[in-house]
């Protein structure tokens, strides 16, 4: 749905809940939410449509009341970012580009925005691997990352001091994303991403 929408909060006799809900679905073409027996929430495409439907419900059912209120529009192109936070793994700081950080003298910052390739730091498996990298990577190490996705682990290894890292990924669409992430973080010369299946 897009544009302006209106929320309809409908109360009715508990025994009429199913019939009222079915009438609303038929009239609007949209689903409804049954909040409790005798309480239904629905949407209308305008205040007028909601008011008209409320009157029709009151004409056909006993003890029906409808309240119509505007739904505050949400800009989902930005709102999806709300749950993404800066994370610290010892001296490694992982942050999206819209949350700049001031690192401590001993910290290194990996800037990575969630995209279609797996590995934004929001999944537990990625966080565990980043924690292990921060603990065990030493200067001059060479790192191999199977299933590299966004490249987050290979890039982190390079930032933590590895002399080189190779990411192997089966999804060809992930390779340019990983390469772009390496470039953004200044380690493109230390990190390579290869298309291939590590199981073969």
N, C-alpha and C positions, 0 to 999 in steps of 0.2 A: 504494500500500500504506500502511496505517496500523497503529498499535499496535506490539507487540513482534514482532520478526522475528529469525530465527536464520540464521546463515551456515553453509553446508555446503561444506567444502573436501574434494573427492573426488579420490583418486589411483587410477589403474587402469593396466592395460597399454595402451600407446599404440594398439594395434590394436583395443581395445575402447572407445575414447573416444566414438565416435559412438553406439554402442549404449547405453552407460551414460548419455550425455546424453539420448538419446531416452527412456530408462526414467524418468529424473528428471523430464523435462518432462511425461510422461504421468501420473506419480504426483502431481506437485505442481500442475500447471496453470500453472507459471511458466517463464520462459525461463532459460537457463543461460549462463554465460560460460566459454568454453574458454580457459584461461590459457596452456596449452601442450598439446602432445600428451600425453595421459595425466593431465592436471590440469584439473578442472572446478570451477567455483564456482556454487553454487545457493543458494536460500533456502527455508526452511521456516517455517511459521507458529507452530511451537512447538519446544522442545527435544526433547520426546517424539517428535513427527513426524519430526524430523531423525534421531534415533537409530534409530527403527523403519525408516525408509527406508535408512539406512546398513547395517543388518543384512540387509535384503532384497537390497541390491546385493551384499553379501558372499556371500550364499547363491547368487546367480545368476551371478556373475562371479568369475574368478580374480584374486587379488592386488588386491582393492579395499579401500581404507581410507577412512573418512569421519571428519572432525573437525567437530563442531558447536559453534559459539560464538555468543554473543549479539551482535546488531548494536546499537550504541549509537544510540538514537533522536536524530534531529536536528530541532530546531524550525525548520522552513523559513520560518515567518512572520517570523523574525528573521535566520536564517542567510543569506538572500539578500543582506543588506546588506554582507556581509563584503568584497566586492570594490569597494564604492563608497567613494571617498576625497575629501577636500577637495582642490580644484585651484586653482592660482593662475595668473592671466593678467595679469602686470604688477601693476597696483594693484587688479584685480578678483579677488575670492576667491569661488569657487563651492563651496558646501558643503551636504550634506544636513542636515536638522534634528537628527539624532542625533549629529552631529559638530560641536558648537559650536566657534567659533574666536575668538581674540583678535586682531582686525585691527591692523595697524600704523596709525599716524596717517594715512598717505596712502592706505590701502586702503579699498575699499567691499566689503561682503559681500552676496552674493546667495544666499539660502537656498532650495533647491529639492529636493524629494524626487522620485525617479523614480516616474512614474505611467504611465497608459496613453497619454498624449500624448508624441510624440517630442520629445527635447531635454533630456536630463538632464545633459549634459556628458561622458558616457562615450563618445560616438561622435566619431571624428576630425573629422567635418565641423562638428560643433557647437563643438569646441575651436578649430578653425581660425577660425571666424567670431567667436568670443569674443576671440581674440587680435587679430584685425583691428579689432574694435570698440574694444578697449582702446587700440589705437594711434591710431585715427583720429577717434573721437567727441570733439567739443568742446562746451563749454557753449553752449546755445541751438540746437544742431542738431536737425533733425527727421529721424526714422528711419522707414523703411518696411520691414517684415519680411514677406516672402512665404513662406508655409508655416510659420507661427509655432509650431505645435504647442503645447508647454508654455508658450510665451511667453518662454523663457529669453533670447533675443536682444533682444527689445523691452525687457524688464525691465532687462537689463544696460545697454542704451543709456541708459535713464532714470537708472539709478544712476550712470553715468559722466558725466552732465551734460546729456544731450539734453533739450530742453524738452518734446518729445513724441515718442511712438512709436506706430505703428499696426501691428498684426499682422493679416495676412490668412490665413485657414486654411479649407481645404475640408472638414475633418472637424468636424462640429458638436459632437461629444463633447469635442473639445479646448478649445473656447471657455471653458466654465466652469472647466476646470482652469487655463488661462492666467490667467483673471480672478482666481481664488483665489491663484495665485502672485504676481500683481501686488499684491494686497491684502496678502499676507503680508510682502512686501518694501517696503511703504510707498510704492508708486508708482502706485497705482490711479488717481490724478488725472492722471497724465501719460501713461498707456498705455491704448489702446483696442484691442479685438480684434473683427474683423469676419469673418463667415462669407461666403466667396466663393471663386471660382476666378480666380486672377490671370491665367490664360491666356485668359480670355474677355473 
